[in-house]
Amino acid sequence: MDLVFYNRLLKCYVLIDLKIGELTHQDLGQMQMYVSYFDRYVKTKGENQTVGIILCRKKHEAIVEITLPKGTNIHAKEYQLYLPSKEELKRKLIEWSAKNLQCSVVVRRKKTK
């Protein structure tokens, strides 16, 4: 584990592990051990469950899905070694906006029925 934070708003510890290569099931198991340790021995009664975040160069969804139990507070995300170009950022913002607009329309339609 590389970083330990405490989120005052969520009232929980946040553990971050930085991986320079591809994510493995060993990495997930190791984070699971850290999260369990914090939940059992560090966290107090009034605090919420510990969150584990693994930042890796490349991940496979199948490994994450098979290794981690459902409902776990461990998340794996890929990182980039460079900043995206302006064109790429614009494209991503348009995709994100269109996706959120569609979700908003679906939710509103369900509410009116």
Beta strands, then each sheet from edge to edge (+ up, - down):
strand 1: 3-7
strand 2: 12-18
strand 3: 51-56
strand 4: 74-78
sheet 1: 1+ 2- 3- 4-
end
